[in-house]
Amino acid sequence: MNEVHEVVDVLAVSKKGQGIVVPIIIKWKNRYYRIREIGLTHPKREGRILHHIFEGTDGNLTFRLNYNTESLQWTLEATSDGLP
């Protein structure tokens, strides 16, 4: 994956009764990417700050997103087009 580490805009939905927020659309470099499938999700703690990590794809690119529950910001950590 190619490291990015940029704060991005994300449209997300809250899953009723599941206590989870899921990213749907990412705005990165003035383009919109619709997440079609979420694969890996896991929490990560840095001290007292809880992060939720998501890996998803729009069908062409894979994105690794980090949701910081303290700052309420989304960070695009990395992308991949599947090629080496």
ABEGO torsion letter per residue (X at the ends): XBBAGBBBBBBBBBBBGAGBBBBABBBBGGBBBBBABBBBBBBBBBEABBBBBBBBBAGABBBBBBBBAAAGBBBBABBBAGBX
